């Protein structure tokens, strides 16, 4: 994906399309009309003459799910003699024999071996799992390759030996610590593009090796900088280095194009935690499967200052729900001036998870986060 889109493409970013594809469409002179939805096809003398569109007022609902809302009172007509529908993608299994078992348009495979119901036939990728990531497709390919190797060698069960495969230690690649530029694909000019060739040429082996060397060993299962990070953010700590002083929230912050990176000769020398007010209660709760595992499923750190029976100020920080400690600012604002009780804690917990969009297998984290926020607020009250 290009590191920076043109201004015009950036304005279309809410449209459910790959930004790279939008950029290329604009380069090729295609007129893009975002925020319009198809209403009806127009005909004149039995032939297509155009399409009537209606205004799309929103693309996503309050939870971030794709759910367009249309306003039929606002319409636009576009002249056309051909209309091509392109509203999604599905695997083309027309080549497959009828004996191949499928379900809802996908090839049915064993999740561990990628074997189909036909002996000696293996499958993976989008044709078996639906739309997913490249990494998932590569993982399926690796499982299939292992199975095919066992099958061709006649080693009995294709699942045999998987659990006995030695676990090799991964080398730490120190070269990945340096700042380098990502490899750029060489693209065909718009005038030379067609349906018969790819718009972008692939990387040669030297560039592939160079790009791979930019990766560190990512075998760590943590999603943030340990339990210490949300606790320090909740306590409004400051991180002192040999060159500067940073708020803990800024120290652990990161985004798509930024992160806090220390210089080669810069070291953390001190952590300063302000003395809390006598009326401040501090809590840290962590949910994990086993006590011996440090990494939390979800954690919550808090510092809540009281003014009599009401909340004067609050800092609520969630851990393991994002790549960085996440300040629950809406919860903090909600609690100010409130008397803490079960009803208020339940309402605050609901605010904490409002609009959360978990990965498909992480939906349970919402309930865990909600429960921990409630317990944090009610602790020692």
Phi, psi and omega per residue, in radians:
X1 nan 2.370 3.140
X2 -1.013 2.516 -3.110
X3 -1.245 -0.425 -3.133
X4 -2.499 2.209 3.125
X5 -1.560 2.775 3.032
X6 -1.176 2.827 -3.134
X7 -1.022 -0.683 -3.114
X8 -1.151 -0.761 3.135
X9 -1.174 -0.598 -3.134
X10 -1.098 -0.563 3.140
X11 -1.243 -0.285 -3.112
X12 -1.733 0.201 -2.944
X13 -1.134 -0.422 -3.131
X14 -1.309 -0.328 3.103
X15 -1.100 2.306 -3.088
X16 -1.253 1.297 3.118
X17 -2.574 2.710 3.111
X18 -1.180 2.167 -3.093
X19 -0.909 -0.641 3.126
X20 -1.078 -0.700 3.135
X21 -1.190 -0.657 3.094
X22 -1.086 -0.788 -3.138
X23 -1.031 -0.786 -3.111
X24 -1.201 -0.644 3.104
X25 -1.066 -0.744 3.121
X26 -1.132 -0.719 3.115
X27 -1.045 -0.585 -3.082
X28 -1.542 0.153 3.037
X29 1.472 0.235 3.116
X30 -1.392 2.290 3.106
X31 -1.463 2.086 -3.130
X32 -1.757 2.277 -3.125
X33 -2.073 1.478 -3.139
X34 -1.269 2.833 3.090
X35 1.174 0.493 3.017
X36 -2.286 2.515 3.100
X37 -2.165 2.616 -3.137
X38 -1.167 2.399 3.123
X39 -1.984 -0.931 3.091
X40 -2.793 2.647 3.080
X41 -1.497 2.342 -3.130
X42 -1.699 2.456 3.117
X43 -2.197 2.574 3.039
X44 -2.388 2.106 -3.128
X45 0.963 0.697 3.080
X46 1.370 0.118 -3.136
X47 -2.151 2.631 3.105
X48 -1.111 2.289 3.124
X49 -2.128 -0.190 3.127
X50 2.891 -2.974 3.100
X51 -2.441 2.440 3.071
X52 -1.681 2.260 -3.103
X53 -1.932 2.710 3.048
X54 -2.142 2.648 -3.083
X55 -1.215 2.322 3.034
X56 -1.669 2.006 -3.057
X57 -1.503 -0.439 3.072
X58 -2.714 2.593 -3.097
X59 -1.724 -0.665 -3.074
X60 -2.076 2.692 3.086
X61 -1.527 -3.037 -3.064
X62 -1.101 -0.397 -3.134
X63 -1.638 0.062 3.128
X64 1.477 0.154 3.122
X65 -1.457 2.578 3.117
X66 -1.202 1.917 -3.118
X67 -2.675 1.426 -3.067
X68 -1.074 2.478 3.039
X69 -2.001 2.219 -3.059
X70 -1.932 2.617 3.075
X71 -2.044 1.685 -3.075
X72 -1.103 -0.266 -3.127
X73 -1.307 -0.295 3.122
X74 -1.943 1.999 -3.032
X75 -2.257 2.762 3.114
X76 -2.500 2.446 3.135
X77 -1.935 2.324 3.124
X78 -2.097 2.213 3.108
X79 -1.291 2.451 -3.139
X80 -2.831 2.591 3.019
X81 -1.945 -0.112 3.029
X82 -2.479 2.470 3.107
X83 -2.287 2.174 3.139
X84 -2.007 2.142 3.108
X85 -1.524 2.228 3.098
X86 -2.418 1.470 -2.991
X87 -2.010 0.238 3.140
X88 2.825 -2.960 3.129
X89 -2.519 2.519 3.090
X90 -2.440 2.642 3.102
X91 -1.110 2.477 3.055
X92 -1.657 1.801 -3.100
X93 -1.825 0.373 -3.113
X94 -1.123 -0.389 -3.137
X95 -1.338 -0.322 -2.965
X96 -1.355 2.528 3.050
X97 -1.204 2.604 -3.111
X98 -1.129 -0.323 3.120
X99 -1.302 -0.258 3.106
X100 -1.274 2.182 -3.084
X101 -1.342 2.219 3.105
X102 -2.253 2.841 3.098
X103 -2.597 2.067 3.134
X104 0.965 0.722 3.063
X105 1.416 0.127 3.129
X106 -2.110 2.598 3.109
X107 -1.322 2.277 3.123
X108 -1.442 2.178 -3.132
X109 -2.338 2.805 2.984
X110 -1.285 2.222 -3.019
X111 -1.157 -0.364 -3.135
X112 -1.620 -0.522 -3.053
X113 -2.027 -0.216 -3.075
X114 1.148 0.297 3.137
X115 -1.369 2.394 3.036
X116 -1.525 -3.089 3.121
X117 -1.309 -0.159 3.112
X118 -1.689 2.122 -3.138
X119 -0.953 2.303 3.095
X120 1.470 0.026 3.125
X121 -1.992 2.198 -3.106
X122 -2.206 2.660 -3.099
X123 -2.570 2.755 3.118
X124 -2.858 -3.136 3.124
X125 1.423 -2.754 -3.065
X126 -1.068 -0.459 -3.111
X127 -1.238 -0.227 3.128
X128 -2.004 -0.491 -3.044
X129 -2.027 -0.074 -3.029
X130 1.399 -3.001 -3.116
X131 -1.088 2.114 -3.122
X132 -2.564 -2.888 -3.080
X133 -1.590 2.852 3.075
X134 -1.101 -0.676 -3.129
X135 -1.057 -0.730 3.126
X136 -1.131 -0.643 3.107
X137 -1.177 -0.694 3.113
X138 -1.130 -0.714 3.122
X139 -1.098 -0.725 3.096
X140 -1.101 -0.681 3.102
X141 -1.106 -0.664 3.114
X142 -1.151 -0.763 3.113
X143 -1.099 -0.732 -3.140
X144 -1.129 -0.706 -3.134
X145 -1.093 -0.727 3.101
X146 -1.084 -0.724 -3.141
X147 -1.177 -0.741 -3.141
X148 -1.106 -0.704 3.119
X149 -1.058 -0.789 3.119
X150 -1.142 -0.687 -3.114
X151 -1.128 -0.801 -3.112
X152 -1.224 -0.487 3.111
X153 -1.428 -0.136 -3.130
X154 1.130 0.713 -3.054
X155 -1.530 0.359 -3.126
X156 1.474 -2.277 -3.137
X157 -1.120 2.311 3.128
X158 -1.225 -0.211 3.107
X159 -1.600 -0.104 -3.066
X160 -1.215 2.357 3.068
X161 1.596 -0.191 -3.108
X162 -1.112 -0.831 -3.098
X163 -1.230 -0.327 -3.124
X164 -1.616 0.012 -3.134
X165 -1.088 2.242 -3.107
X166 -1.128 2.472 3.084
X167 -1.596 1.892 -3.105
X168 -1.517 2.467 3.070
X169 -1.217 2.403 3.120
X170 -1.497 2.399 3.104
X171 -1.306 2.524 3.049
X172 -1.514 2.167 -3.085
X173 -1.663 1.683 -3.111
X174 -1.178 -0.379 3.134
X175 -1.091 -0.450 -3.118
X176 -1.238 -0.161 3.137
X177 -1.306 -0.429 -3.123
X178 -1.333 2.748 3.110
X179 -1.443 2.148 3.135
X180 -2.358 2.866 3.125
X181 -1.653 2.389 3.114
X182 -1.175 2.636 3.107
X183 -1.206 2.487 -3.133
X184 -1.941 2.344 3.091
X185 -1.290 2.497 3.061
X186 -1.495 2.113 -3.070
X187 -1.848 2.570 3.037
X188 -1.241 2.521 3.046
X189 -1.122 2.623 -3.091
X190 -0.896 -0.608 -3.091
X191 -1.196 -0.322 -3.094
X192 -1.805 -0.003 -3.085
X193 -1.399 2.603 3.112
X194 -2.707 3.101 3.124
X195 -1.337 -0.179 -3.030
X196 -1.617 -0.283 -3.098
X197 -2.331 2.790 3.095
X198 -1.272 2.539 3.104
X199 -1.201 -0.566 -3.099
X200 -2.040 2.386 3.083
X201 -1.410 2.646 3.134
X202 -1.306 3.013 3.100
X203 -1.453 2.531 3.023
X204 -1.382 3.006 -3.020
X205 -1.067 -0.647 -3.142
X206 -1.101 -0.749 3.130
X207 -1.211 -0.613 3.093
X208 -1.094 -0.795 3.117
X209 -1.094 -0.716 -3.127
X210 -1.132 -0.747 -3.130
X211 -1.174 -0.698 3.121
X212 -1.128 -0.565 -3.113
X213 -1.233 -0.218 3.128
X214 -1.392 -0.141 -3.095
X215 -1.591 2.442 2.987
X216 -1.556 2.961 3.008
X217 -1.184 1.994 -3.090
X218 -1.860 0.728 -3.139
X219 -1.409 -0.152 -3.130
X220 -1.238 2.391 -3.099
X221 -1.597 -0.063 -3.118
X222 -1.239 2.651 3.088
X223 -1.964 -0.025 3.010
X224 -2.706 -3.081 -2.989
X225 -1.463 1.043 3.032
X226 1.169 -3.093 -3.126
X227 -1.153 -0.429 -3.057
X228 -1.124 -0.601 -3.034
X229 -1.078 -1.002 3.142
X230 -1.092 -0.559 3.123
X231 -1.140 -0.764 -3.141
X232 -1.167 -0.635 3.095
X233 -1.147 -0.759 3.135
X234 -1.102 -0.573 -3.119
X235 -1.520 0.082 3.136
X236 0.981 0.722 -3.102
X237 -1.293 2.793 3.041
X238 -2.077 2.415 3.141
X239 -1.800 2.083 3.134
X240 -1.771 2.329 3.062
X241 -2.076 -3.119 3.102
X242 -1.226 -0.127 -3.083
X243 -2.200 -0.353 -3.009
X244 -2.831 3.036 3.071
X245 -2.177 2.223 -3.090
X246 -2.184 2.474 2.940
X247 -1.115 2.521 -3.127
X248 -0.989 -0.645 -3.135
X249 -1.085 -0.670 3.108
X250 -1.338 -0.594 -3.126
X251 -1.077 -0.725 -3.101
X252 -1.616 0.101 -3.063
X253 -1.359 2.681 3.070
X254 -2.811 2.733 3.118
X255 -2.620 -3.075 -3.095
X256 -0.989 -0.593 -3.075
X257 -2.237 0.361 -3.134
X258 -2.653 2.737 2.992
X259 -2.904 2.791 3.100
X260 -1.502 1.929 -3.122
X261 -2.095 2.212 3.099
X262 -1.315 2.581 3.078
X263 -1.177 2.869 -3.095
X264 -1.005 -0.658 -3.088
X265 -1.776 0.347 -3.093
X266 -1.855 2.313 -3.117
X267 -2.229 2.559 3.008
X268 -1.324 2.215 -3.075
X269 -1.967 -0.406 -3.027
X270 -2.813 2.567 3.008
X271 -2.084 2.111 -3.097
X272 -1.853 2.128 3.131
X273 -1.997 2.088 -3.134
X274 -1.050 2.544 3.074
X275 -1.181 2.146 -3.107
X276 -1.268 2.709 3.053
X277 -1.162 2.659 3.130
X278 -1.013 -0.414 -3.102
X279 -1.635 0.188 -3.110
X280 -1.670 2.278 3.031
X281 -1.863 2.414 -3.108
X282 -2.076 2.331 3.139
X283 -2.406 2.682 3.010
X284 -2.498 2.121 3.127
X285 -2.145 2.468 -3.133
X286 -2.432 2.296 3.065
X287 -1.849 2.164 3.061
X288 -2.538 2.856 -3.057
X289 -1.242 -0.804 -3.130
X290 -2.295 2.464 -3.106
X291 -1.062 -0.460 -3.102
X292 -1.306 -0.228 3.125
X293 -1.667 2.127 -3.039
X294 -1.287 -0.644 -3.009
X295 -1.211 2.232 -3.105
X296 -1.429 2.663 2.900
X297 -1.270 -0.820 2.987
X298 -2.593 2.501 3.025
X299 -2.364 2.727 3.105
X300 -2.404 2.190 3.035
X301 -1.989 2.490 -3.094
X302 -2.593 2.699 2.983
X303 -2.440 1.924 -3.056
X304 -2.054 2.059 3.127
X305 -1.694 2.358 -3.089
X306 -1.889 2.598 2.980
X307 -2.131 1.567 -2.999
X308 1.258 -2.107 -3.139
X309 -1.660 -0.084 -3.068
X310 -1.938 2.792 -3.132
X311 -1.412 2.157 3.086
X312 -1.558 -0.669 -3.135
X313 -2.756 2.701 -3.119
X314 -2.637 2.504 2.988
X315 -2.264 1.994 -3.126
X316 -2.052 2.170 -3.066
X317 -2.259 2.220 3.118
X318 -1.733 2.430 3.081
X319 -1.999 2.650 3.090
X320 1.214 0.185 3.051
X321 -1.799 -0.115 3.115
X322 -2.678 2.933 3.138
X323 -1.123 -0.269 3.127
X324 -2.291 2.817 3.036
X325 -0.992 2.356 -3.002
X326 -1.972 1.958 3.061
X327 -1.213 2.220 3.089
X328 -1.582 1.253 -3.019
X329 -1.109 -0.632 -3.141
X330 -1.148 -0.612 3.072
X331 -1.175 -0.743 3.128
X332 -1.023 -0.808 3.125
X333 -1.139 -0.662 -3.127
X334 -1.111 -0.657 -3.045
X335 -1.317 -0.446 -3.059
X336 -1.045 2.244 3.123
X337 1.455 -0.020 -3.100
X338 -1.628 2.644 2.968
X339 -1.585 2.174 -3.041
X340 -1.301 2.149 3.054
X341 -2.641 -3.137 -3.066
X342 -1.078 -0.700 -3.114
X343 -1.142 -0.778 3.133
X344 -1.159 -0.690 3.132
X345 -1.122 -0.706 3.113
X346 -1.117 -0.740 3.132
X347 -1.160 -0.707 3.121
X348 -1.125 -0.676 3.107
X349 -1.094 -0.660 3.098
X350 -1.151 -0.668 3.099
X351 -1.115 -0.639 -3.082
X352 -1.076 -0.588 -3.068
X353 -1.854 0.063 3.136
X354 -1.106 2.276 3.121
X355 1.383 0.074 3.123
X356 -1.159 2.422 3.134
X357 -2.162 1.467 -3.077
X358 -1.325 2.784 2.967
X359 -1.134 2.784 -2.979
X360 -0.996 -0.579 -3.099
X361 -1.731 0.127 -3.119
X362 -2.017 0.266 -3.081
X363 -1.089 -0.498 3.138
X364 -1.085 -0.404 -3.126
X365 -1.096 -0.492 3.136
X366 -1.086 -0.803 3.136
X367 -1.152 -0.666 3.114
X368 -1.122 -0.807 3.138
X369 -1.074 -0.733 -3.131
X370 -1.076 -0.773 -3.121
X371 -1.154 -0.713 -3.119
X372 -1.190 -0.674 3.105
X373 -1.087 -0.752 3.124
X374 -1.085 -0.804 -3.132
X375 -1.117 -0.648 3.136
X376 -1.085 -0.792 -3.102
X377 -1.157 -0.646 -3.090
X378 -1.493 -0.160 -3.078
X379 -1.074 2.288 3.048
X380 0.988 0.576 3.091
X381 -1.854 nan nan
